[in-house]
Every structure is written in C-alpha cells, then in structure tokens.
Amino acid sequence: MRFLKAEEFEALIAGAELLRADGFGPKVYRARDNRVIKLFRIKRWWTSSMFYPYSLRFLRNTKRLRRRGVPCVEVDEIFYCHAIRRHGVVYQRLEGTPLDALLNEASESADQVFEEYARFIARLHAKRIYFRSLHPGNVLQLPDNGFGLIDVGDMRFPLLPFNIERRRRNFRHLLRSAEFLDALHFHAAERFVDAYLAAAALGDSRSRQLRAQLLDDFAAALPERL
C-alpha cells in the first residue's frame, strides 16, 4: 500500500473527471490516462476497515475472481491518504457497457441481455461468489458479449455451496437497487427468475420452491409491475 501526501493525491487526480460523489465527497474519478480512482471512506474509527480496509478487500477480490474465471477490473495500486482520510484503489478501466444502459428499453435484444444477466448470476453462485452489489450498474457486457464485474469490494466467497436461502438473500440485495427496479419496468421478472433457475440446475423440487419465493420477493419490491 502506498501512503500519499496531500500534494501527491492532488497530483493523482489532477485533470481527472469526477464520476460519482455522495454527501461525504468524491467517490470515483476517471484519470487522464483513463484509469479509475475509487475512494473508500472510513465510516467509523473502531470498525474492521481500520485494520483491513476496503482497498485491500477490493484487491483481494479481483484476484479471487480471476482465479474463478470471472472477468473483472485489474488493480494497479492501492493507497491511503491521511490528509483526506480515504483509502483508495487505482485500476484499469474494464472495457464494456454497464447493463443499466442496455436494459432501459423494451426490446428483444434487451430481453436477451436481461436473461443472460440472470444466467451470469447463476454462474457466480455456482462458483460460490456472493456479490452484494449485483445491480446492473456494476455488471458490464464485454466486447465479446460476456459479462464482467466492477466495484467488487463488497463480496464473499463461502466455502459451502449456496443453499436456497443464500441465493434468495443475494437477490434481495439486488431488489434494493434502483437500477434493477428500473429494469423491471421494461422486462418481466418471471423471465429473469426462470432463466436463473434453468442455469442453476437445482432440481425440480428446489427450483419450484425458490421460484415461488423469488417471485414473492419481486412482487413485494415492485408490486405494480407483477
């Protein structure tokens, strides 16, 4: 990890485009060399992020994803700047189109992307990848039409295969995202759930059980759509 002085951080973001911010300040920049600079705020001084910051988790997760054959961003460096009290990562921009830009229309091609997105989630679950930020803004369609992940800091890799409850819990995180709820205004939840279950190959009994539970969750998240 590199420790940056205030002037070194200013040099890092000089000429960069601010891509995302919140009430606490900047979160993501695109640098002049097209790399991405992502900042992590220390929310409380007594949390585990003081000892194992999100920048290190982000780096660790990219390595684990690549070992499992999942395309993701490649980190160039991680840093901490005491002057702004932020950890950060600098990574190469992953070429592709965020799914939220592809799913905001009702068309056959968008429907196909929607179903492929569901099958991609099934493949992640088969690889025991629990990604809490699965929303369409964090999943890219790559130039080869595959999918890749960005913003991978909030992720776990359980030792045991996913049971029904863990799968359902991951979908509940997805249903809290505005990007996915927006997509449901254009695409049928049933198609998404059925595409996921077909790829997950859980067997008839467990598939029927999970299908009923997921459709209930989808209906509760967006009742006017179903």
C-alpha positions as CSV (number, residue, x, y, z in Angstrom):
1,M,0.0,0.0,0.0
2,R,1.3,3.5,-0.9
3,F,0.9,6.3,1.6
4,L,0.1,9.5,-0.2
5,K,0.7,13.1,1.0
6,A,-1.9,15.7,0.2
7,E,0.1,17.0,-2.8
8,E,0.6,13.5,-4.2
9,F,-3.1,12.8,-4.1
10,E,-3.8,16.1,-5.8
11,A,-1.4,15.2,-8.5
12,L,-3.1,11.8,-8.9
13,I,-6.5,13.4,-9.5
14,A,-5.2,16.4,-11.5
15,G,-7.3,16.7,-14.6
16,A,-9.5,13.7,-13.6
17,E,-13.2,13.6,-14.3
18,L,-15.4,13.2,-11.2
19,L,-17.8,10.2,-12.0
20,R,-19.5,9.8,-8.7
21,A,-19.9,11.6,-5.3
22,D,-22.2,11.5,-2.3
23,G,-22.8,13.7,0.6
24,F,-19.4,12.9,2.1
25,G,-17.5,13.9,-1.0
26,P,-16.0,12.4,-4.2
27,K,-16.1,8.6,-4.6
28,V,-14.9,7.8,-8.2
29,Y,-12.7,9.6,-10.7
30,R,-11.6,8.8,-14.2
31,A,-8.0,9.9,-14.5
32,R,-6.4,11.5,-17.6
33,D,-4.9,8.1,-18.5
34,N,-8.4,6.6,-18.4
35,R,-7.7,4.6,-15.2
36,V,-10.3,4.7,-12.5
37,I,-9.6,6.1,-9.0
38,K,-12.0,4.8,-6.4
39,L,-12.1,6.2,-2.8
40,F,-13.3,4.5,0.3
41,R,-14.4,6.5,3.3
42,I,-13.6,5.3,6.9
43,K,-17.0,5.4,8.4
44,R,-16.1,4.8,12.0
45,W,-12.7,4.6,13.6
46,W,-13.4,1.4,15.5
47,T,-14.5,-0.7,12.6
48,S,-12.5,-3.5,10.9
49,S,-11.9,-1.2,8.0
50,M,-9.2,0.5,10.0
51,F,-7.2,-2.8,10.1
52,Y,-8.4,-4.4,6.8
53,P,-9.5,-1.5,4.6
54,Y,-11.8,-1.9,1.6
55,S,-9.0,-1.2,-0.8
56,L,-7.3,-4.4,0.3
57,R,-10.5,-6.3,0.1
58,F,-11.1,-4.9,-3.4
59,L,-7.6,-6.1,-4.5
60,R,-8.1,-9.5,-2.9
61,N,-11.5,-9.9,-4.5
62,T,-10.2,-9.2,-8.0
63,K,-7.6,-11.9,-7.6
64,R,-10.1,-14.4,-6.4
65,L,-12.5,-13.6,-9.2
66,R,-9.8,-14.1,-11.9
67,R,-8.8,-17.4,-10.3
68,R,-12.5,-18.4,-10.8
69,G,-12.6,-17.3,-14.4
70,V,-14.7,-14.2,-13.8
71,P,-13.6,-11.1,-15.7
72,C,-13.1,-8.0,-13.5
73,V,-11.0,-4.9,-13.2
74,E,-7.2,-5.1,-12.8
75,V,-5.8,-3.1,-9.9
76,D,-2.6,-1.1,-10.4
77,E,-2.2,0.2,-6.9
78,I,-3.9,0.8,-3.5
79,F,-3.2,3.8,-1.3
80,Y,-4.1,5.7,1.8
81,C,-4.1,9.5,2.1
82,H,-4.3,10.7,5.7
83,A,-5.0,14.3,4.5
84,I,-8.4,13.3,3.2
85,R,-8.8,10.2,5.4
86,R,-9.5,8.0,2.4
87,H,-8.3,4.6,1.3
88,G,-8.3,4.1,-2.5
89,V,-7.6,1.9,-5.4
90,V,-6.4,2.7,-8.9
91,Y,-7.4,0.3,-11.6
92,Q,-7.5,-0.2,-15.3
93,R,-10.9,0.6,-16.8
94,L,-12.7,-2.6,-17.9
95,E,-14.0,-2.2,-21.4
96,G,-17.7,-2.8,-21.7
97,T,-21.2,-1.4,-21.3
98,P,-23.0,-1.3,-17.9
99,L,-26.1,-3.3,-18.1
100,D,-28.3,-0.5,-16.7
101,A,-27.6,1.3,-20.1
102,L,-28.7,-1.8,-22.0
103,L,-31.8,-2.7,-20.0
104,N,-33.7,0.6,-20.1
105,E,-35.8,-0.2,-23.0
106,A,-38.4,-2.9,-24.0
107,S,-36.9,-4.8,-27.0
108,E,-36.0,-8.3,-27.9
109,S,-32.3,-7.6,-27.7
110,A,-32.7,-6.1,-24.2
111,D,-34.8,-9.1,-23.1
112,Q,-31.9,-11.4,-24.2
113,V,-29.4,-9.4,-22.2
114,F,-31.7,-9.5,-19.2
115,E,-31.9,-13.3,-19.3
116,E,-28.1,-13.6,-19.9
117,Y,-27.7,-11.4,-16.8
118,A,-29.7,-13.9,-14.8
119,R,-27.7,-16.8,-16.1
120,F,-24.5,-15.0,-15.2
121,I,-25.7,-14.6,-11.6
122,A,-26.3,-18.4,-11.6
123,R,-22.8,-19.0,-12.7
124,L,-21.5,-16.7,-9.9
125,H,-23.5,-18.7,-7.4
126,A,-22.2,-22.0,-8.8
127,K,-18.6,-20.6,-8.2
128,R,-19.6,-19.7,-4.6
129,I,-19.3,-15.9,-5.3
130,Y,-21.7,-13.9,-3.1
131,F,-21.6,-10.3,-4.6
132,R,-23.9,-8.0,-2.6
133,S,-23.6,-5.2,-5.3
134,L,-25.0,-7.3,-8.2
135,H,-27.0,-4.4,-9.6
136,P,-26.9,-3.7,-13.4
137,G,-24.5,-0.7,-12.9
138,N,-21.8,-3.0,-11.6
139,V,-22.1,-5.6,-14.3
140,L,-20.7,-4.9,-17.8
141,Q,-21.4,-6.5,-21.1
142,L,-17.9,-7.0,-22.5
143,P,-16.9,-6.7,-26.2
144,D,-17.1,-10.5,-26.6
145,N,-20.7,-10.4,-25.2
146,G,-19.7,-12.0,-21.9
147,F,-20.0,-10.2,-18.5
148,G,-17.6,-8.7,-16.2
149,L,-17.7,-7.1,-12.7
150,I,-16.6,-3.7,-11.4
151,D,-16.8,-2.2,-7.8
152,V,-16.0,-5.6,-6.3
153,G,-15.2,-4.6,-2.7
154,D,-18.3,-6.0,-1.1
155,M,-18.0,-9.7,-1.8
156,R,-17.7,-13.0,-0.1
157,F,-16.6,-16.5,-1.1
158,P,-18.3,-19.1,1.1
159,L,-16.7,-22.5,1.5
160,L,-20.1,-24.3,1.1
161,P,-22.3,-24.4,-2.0
162,F,-25.2,-21.9,-1.9
163,N,-28.4,-23.1,-0.4
164,I,-31.8,-21.7,-1.3
165,E,-31.8,-19.1,1.5
166,R,-28.4,-17.7,0.5
167,R,-29.5,-17.4,-3.1
168,R,-32.7,-15.7,-2.1
169,R,-30.7,-13.3,0.2
170,N,-28.5,-12.3,-2.7
171,F,-31.5,-11.5,-4.8
172,R,-32.9,-9.4,-2.0
173,H,-29.8,-7.2,-2.2
174,L,-30.4,-6.9,-6.0
175,L,-34.0,-5.9,-5.4
176,R,-32.9,-3.0,-3.3
177,S,-31.1,-1.3,-6.2
178,A,-32.8,1.4,-8.2
179,E,-31.1,0.2,-11.3
180,F,-32.6,-3.2,-11.2
181,L,-36.0,-2.0,-10.2
182,D,-35.9,0.4,-13.2
183,A,-35.1,-2.6,-15.5
184,L,-38.2,-4.4,-14.1
185,H,-40.3,-1.7,-15.7
186,F,-39.2,-3.0,-19.1
187,H,-38.6,-6.7,-18.5
188,A,-40.7,-9.5,-16.9
189,A,-39.5,-10.7,-13.6
190,E,-40.6,-14.3,-14.5
191,R,-38.2,-14.4,-17.4
192,F,-35.3,-13.4,-15.2
193,V,-36.2,-15.9,-12.5
194,D,-36.8,-18.7,-14.9
195,A,-33.5,-18.0,-16.8
196,Y,-31.6,-18.1,-13.5
197,L,-33.2,-21.3,-12.3
198,A,-32.6,-23.1,-15.7
199,A,-28.9,-22.2,-15.4
200,A,-28.7,-23.0,-11.7
201,A,-30.0,-26.6,-12.3
202,L,-31.2,-27.1,-8.7
203,G,-33.6,-29.9,-9.4
204,D,-37.3,-29.7,-9.8
205,S,-38.3,-29.5,-6.1
206,R,-35.8,-26.9,-5.1
207,S,-36.4,-24.9,-8.3
208,R,-40.1,-24.8,-7.6
209,Q,-39.6,-23.7,-4.0
210,L,-37.1,-21.0,-4.9
211,R,-39.2,-19.8,-7.9
212,A,-42.2,-19.2,-5.6
213,Q,-40.1,-17.4,-3.1
214,L,-38.3,-15.2,-5.6
215,L,-41.5,-14.2,-7.4
216,D,-42.9,-13.2,-4.0
217,D,-39.8,-11.1,-3.3
218,F,-40.0,-9.4,-6.7
219,A,-43.7,-8.7,-6.3
220,A,-43.1,-7.1,-2.9
221,A,-40.3,-4.9,-4.3
222,L,-42.3,-3.7,-7.3
223,P,-45.9,-4.7,-6.8
224,E,-47.3,-2.6,-9.6
225,R,-45.1,-4.4,-12.1
226,L,-46.3,-8.0,-11.5
